[in-house]
Amino acid sequence: MALSSNLLSNPIPVTDSAQTAPNLQNWKLTLAYDGAGFSGWQVQPGERTIQGELQAALGRVTGESPLPQGSGRTDAGVHALGQVAGFVLQAPIPPVNLLRALNRTLPPAIRILEAKTVSGSFHARHSAVAKTYEYRVFLERPEPDSREEAAICPPFLAPYVYAFPWPLNLEAMEAAALHLVGERDFLSFAATDPDQASRGHHAASNLEEEPTTAIRTIYASTWERRQTEAASLLVYRVRGNGFLHHMVRNLVGTMLDVGRGYRKAEEIPGILAARTRSAAGPTAPARGLFLHSVEYGAPEI
């Protein structure tokens, strides 16, 4: 397939041989990215975004520039281990060739893990049945009864964790996390977004509708201690059928208040019932949050 000369001075070959363009193909990409240098997933004028970089890369590789639809819109500074994006192409490209070509032209902070063609009914966001997020907290101060010494967060780890400077009670945080399991109204944990009108404008351009209800189902909500060579981490993992803007970060901020002793785990049901953002705790920083994985139910092919 010949690529337009204004796209690449040294085009990346993506097809095995020249052939007539077949019917449109629906594509699913699974990708990972370091969100530290980006203004989130969603394309924004004058900003460097994951969606924008992926669209530009598709243009350089294929000569087509579909706007990839993500399973969700991660905020500035949020990372992904398994984000999913979907789009339609005319170019008859073998999946392995598209994967290699995109990884050659994308910035190193974005990697395509899998590329595949799927059925026309597949949509990266609307077909998702569950998502899992992780939030990572670096313990700078051990628990009061621990023999561990205070730790300094290494600079190479700092963009990917919340370096927390106070001791935390993990048992209390685990108890708080259990109160979140089930179908709940999470309005108290949704962002009060001063840029909602702007977000709505961009959402329309992405053909994505803003949620009309704050009711979500959480299937699992747990804290665990994770020891690595560089750090002792507390990791929150939450799996649900959907999440509101800033919801996971607001849940984490509230549970960190529980871990510090500012709140009790038994207050969580009351916070949920209040249905107001002011009832919950602070928003944890974006840098500790990872979109871990997205699940799909029906066969995709």
WOPENOR-V561392 format. One record per residue. RES is the residue in one letter. PHI is phi as a letter, one per 40 degrees, with the letter a starting at -180 (999 if undefined). OMEGA is omega in degrees with one decimal (999 if undefined). BURIAL is # if it has 9 or more other ideal C-beta (glycine too) atoms within 8 Angstrom, else .. Layout:
BEGIN
RES/PHI/OMEGA/BURIAL
RES/PHI/OMEGA/BURIAL
END
This chain:
BEGIN
M/999/-179.4/#
A/c/177.7/.
L/c/179.2/#
S/c/-174.2/.
S/c/180.0/.
N/c/179.9/.
L/c/-179.1/#
L/a/175.3/#
S/c/173.8/.
N/b/-173.3/.
P/d/175.6/.
I/c/-179.0/#
P/c/-178.0/.
V/b/177.6/#
T/b/-179.5/#
D/c/179.5/.
S/a/178.3/.
A/c/179.8/.
Q/a/179.6/.
T/c/-178.7/.
A/c/178.7/.
P/c/174.7/.
N/c/178.7/.
L/d/176.9/.
Q/b/177.5/#
N/c/-174.2/#
W/b/172.1/#
K/b/173.9/#
L/b/167.5/#
T/b/-175.0/#
L/b/174.7/#
A/b/177.5/#
Y/a/172.2/#
D/c/-173.6/#
G/c/-172.6/#
A/c/-175.8/#
G/b/-175.3/.
F/b/177.2/#
S/c/178.3/.
G/g/179.7/#
W/c/-164.3/#
Q/c/179.8/#
V/d/-179.8/#
Q/a/-179.9/#
P/d/176.1/.
G/g/-178.9/.
E/b/177.1/.
R/c/-176.9/.
T/b/178.9/#
I/c/179.9/#
Q/d/179.5/#
G/c/178.5/#
E/c/-179.6/#
L/c/177.3/#
Q/c/179.6/#
A/c/179.2/#
A/c/176.9/#
L/c/177.8/#
G/c/-179.8/#
R/c/-175.0/#
V/c/-170.1/#
T/b/-172.7/#
G/g/174.9/.
E/b/-177.2/#
S/b/175.1/.
P/c/176.5/#
L/c/-177.2/#
P/c/176.8/#
Q/c/-178.4/#
G/c/176.0/#
S/c/178.7/#
G/a/-176.8/#
R/b/175.6/.
T/c/-177.8/#
D/c/176.3/#
A/d/177.7/.
G/g/178.9/#
V/c/-175.9/#
H/b/176.7/#
A/a/172.3/#
L/c/-177.1/#
G/a/172.8/#
Q/c/178.5/#
V/b/178.3/#
A/b/178.7/#
G/b/178.9/#
F/a/-178.7/#
V/b/177.5/.
L/b/170.0/#
Q/c/-174.0/#
A/c/179.5/#
P/c/-171.7/#
I/b/171.4/#
P/c/-176.3/.
P/d/-178.0/#
V/c/178.7/.
N/c/179.2/#
L/c/179.0/#
L/d/-177.5/#
R/c/-177.1/.
A/c/178.9/#
L/c/-179.6/#
N/c/177.2/#
R/c/-175.1/.
T/b/177.0/#
L/c/172.6/#
P/c/-177.5/.
P/d/-179.7/.
A/c/178.3/.
I/b/178.8/#
R/b/173.1/#
I/c/-178.4/#
L/c/-178.9/.
E/a/174.1/.
A/b/-179.1/#
K/a/172.7/#
T/c/-175.7/.
V/b/-179.0/#
S/c/-178.4/.
G/c/-179.3/.
S/c/-177.5/.
F/c/173.1/#
H/b/-173.1/.
A/d/-178.7/#
R/c/-171.8/#
H/c/179.7/.
S/c/-178.8/#
A/c/178.4/#
V/b/178.7/.
A/a/174.4/#
K/b/175.6/#
T/b/175.4/#
Y/b/171.4/#
E/b/172.1/#
Y/b/-172.5/#
R/b/-178.9/#
V/b/176.2/#
F/c/-177.2/#
L/c/175.5/#
E/c/178.5/#
R/b/179.8/.
P/c/175.4/#
E/c/-173.6/.
P/d/-177.3/.
D/c/-178.7/.
S/c/176.6/.
R/c/179.1/.
E/c/177.3/.
E/c/176.2/.
A/c/-175.7/.
A/b/175.6/#
I/b/-178.5/.
C/c/179.2/#
P/c/-177.2/.
P/c/-179.8/.
F/c/178.8/.
L/c/-172.7/#
A/d/-179.5/#
P/c/-171.9/.
Y/b/179.2/#
V/a/168.5/#
Y/c/178.4/#
A/c/-171.8/.
F/c/-170.5/#
P/c/-177.9/.
W/b/176.5/.
P/c/-178.8/.
L/b/176.1/#
N/c/-175.8/#
L/c/-179.1/#
E/c/178.8/.
A/c/179.2/#
M/c/176.8/#
E/c/178.3/#
A/c/178.6/#
A/c/-177.8/#
A/c/-178.7/#
L/c/179.7/.
H/c/-176.8/#
L/c/-175.9/#
V/c/179.2/#
G/h/177.3/.
E/c/-174.9/.
R/b/169.8/#
D/c/-173.8/.
F/b/-178.3/#
L/d/179.3/#
S/c/-177.8/#
F/b/176.6/#
A/c/-178.1/#
A/c/164.4/#
T/c/-165.0/.
D/b/178.7/.
P/c/-179.5/.
D/b/-175.0/.
Q/d/-180.0/.
A/c/178.4/.
S/c/178.8/.
R/c/179.3/#
G/c/178.5/#
H/c/-179.7/.
H/c/-180.0/#
A/c/179.5/#
A/c/179.9/.
S/c/178.9/.
N/c/-177.2/#
L/f/177.9/.
E/b/-179.5/.
E/c/173.9/.
E/c/-180.0/.
P/c/-178.8/.
T/b/179.1/.
T/a/178.2/.
A/c/-179.3/#
I/c/178.0/.
R/b/176.3/#
T/b/176.7/#
I/b/-177.5/#
Y/c/-179.1/.
A/a/-177.9/.
S/a/-173.0/#
T/a/168.9/#
W/b/175.5/#
E/a/173.5/.
R/c/-179.2/#
R/b/-179.0/#
Q/c/175.8/.
T/b/178.0/.
E/c/-174.3/.
A/c/-169.1/.
A/a/167.0/#
S/b/-174.9/#
L/b/162.5/#
L/b/-174.8/#
V/b/174.5/#
Y/c/176.8/#
R/b/-178.5/#
V/b/179.4/#
R/b/-178.4/#
G/a/-179.1/#
N/c/177.6/.
G/i/-176.6/.
F/b/177.6/#
L/c/179.2/#
H/c/-179.2/.
H/g/-173.6/#
M/d/-177.0/#
V/c/-179.9/#
R/c/177.2/#
N/c/173.8/#
L/c/-179.0/#
V/c/179.6/#
G/d/178.9/#
T/c/-179.7/#
M/c/173.0/#
L/c/172.9/#
D/c/176.1/#
V/c/-179.5/#
G/c/178.5/#
R/c/-178.4/#
G/g/178.7/.
Y/c/178.0/.
R/b/174.9/#
K/b/179.1/.
A/d/-177.4/#
E/c/178.4/.
E/c/-174.6/#
I/d/178.3/#
P/d/178.1/.
G/c/176.8/.
I/c/177.6/#
L/c/-177.6/#
A/c/-177.6/.
A/c/178.4/.
R/f/176.0/.
T/a/-175.8/.
R/c/-176.5/#
S/c/-179.6/.
A/c/-175.9/.
A/c/-176.8/#
G/c/-176.6/#
P/c/176.7/.
T/c/178.1/.
A/c/-177.9/#
P/c/-177.2/.
A/c/-169.3/#
R/c/-179.5/#
G/c/-171.9/#
L/c/177.6/#
F/b/165.3/#
L/c/-171.8/#
H/c/-176.0/#
S/a/177.9/.
V/b/-177.4/#
E/b/178.6/#
Y/b/-173.8/#
G/c/-175.1/.
A/c/176.0/.
P/d/-174.8/.
E/c/-173.9/#
I/b/999/.
END
